[in-house]
């Protein structure tokens, strides 16, 4: 145990260098910086801005403008004798973006007679960011607001004393969502939005931790070979198992610490982005509903998620030890780790885009056969209260870890650690 | 103290179909410096690696102080020190930390660790430079540090592959004297070198290894007389012929 501690201390010292730590610090700073910028941009854009060209100048057109203002749109009135096309061109030339709505002459009179008319819209696009999408998406909201206001006026005109709202929406919808044995009054969209907002950052962090841990340990082994320090270490009185374990523990420690740092940075970034897109408020309103559906993670669930991640990291570490044994130098690591990273990426992307539970059996079992699929699957399973599949995943990962560790220990306790090389053939120096 | 520290009996080492060592035998006594000489690819490094527990013999036995390297490598590693030919050091570590790391691996007691580090400081002669990172060391400084690391534990058997590789004339002379003085205190030494002058100066006995076979063993004087040669280079050329 004493020698293991000595070795572990040395491994940690070797890993905790400025070259290793600086990229993390920079990455986290970048997350925070981007989060701040996006958040501030979101705050600056309090509501979609619309330039209205009112060529009609009637009571109806003014009520349209009032309806837009009360709907949260920021209205700028352009001179009514200009065409909306001209105003849009001016905006484009001036380097600004936004919406131009033209209310044509005779609009109020026609609508009052019940004749449908068209508003003319021009969307001036200068970028394709999320915030720009929000502005472009406001168009449908504008039409709905205008139609709502005008149809209410028409109903009151046609049937004085009636309730326009009841006449327009005689049928309502009371949505309920059922998850397991729990039910709550909420929309399915709301639930999915909440869960995806909560879990979006989890696969990213899982991916980073697993890949980073694998890279660390493979690099330390390749570095020992390249710098010709491995032979000296192997001839020292320390068990080969202890040597491999110390390297794995050190790599796992650094990976988990970096994951925690990344998680904080990512969380800050996601919150900033969600806030700027109007998600924070909606999420707050959803908290109660999600709690009543049991869709919140408690400490025990987070511990299980951590255990699944840790087991997946151990599998990656053991696999990387084996791959690292093939590397003659650090440059060879990237190509050697490529197959491992591909096997991590497959479940990462698939769990982001498809539901494994409803996928075809062939696809489902093929993906589940990859040990790294289970950490990615753990969070959704925990939200659904499916603890059994999470435990089964951890058990499956453990079997892989034991098998790969056995192979790694065999390599380290045999000649192969010195004689294996990238081609898979043995390097011989008599 | 047993009469023999290292016994190599009918050692065979194969890499797949290639037989790098074809059944060699020799023994090294306490305080003796035994050198293996031979051309590149003769089997010197493979022999040294088998003795250092890094490679497992395909056939035959290797024992250090009566302990078999194949069945009890951990025990053997307590008794030996190995200096590979192209050994490097951890570039981010400081000289002192490097020595302390290996002292802690070998010794449990703080006093023993301090004594070993003190010995290594004296051997290396690096003084204040031990406080610098190893990445800033010259090749010669690194080699002296590594030799100090190997000898500081006062091993029963030191296995030195090209011990003066990369050293200038004065440093090489200093290292040779150091090895000689440690051997005089009872440490057995198994070394390999291309430098025949070094071998002649240092070695008590020499083994001539060529194409995996040990062709002859004797003191430098015996070998020169046996092959009617002026020096070991001529002896070696005669064997290779």
Interface residues (C-beta under 8 A of the other chain):
Chain A: X2 X3 X6 X7 X10 X13 X14 X17 X227 X228 X229 X231 X232 X234 X235 X236 X237 X238 X239 X414 X415 X418 X419 X426 X428 X429 X430
Chain B: X15 X16 X18 X20 X21 X41 X42 X43 X44 X45 X46 X49 X52 X53 X54 X55 X56 X74 X77 X78 X80 X81 X82 X83 X84 X86 X87 X88 X89 X90 X91 X92 X93 X97 X101 X102 X104 X105 X106 X108 X146 X149 X159 X212
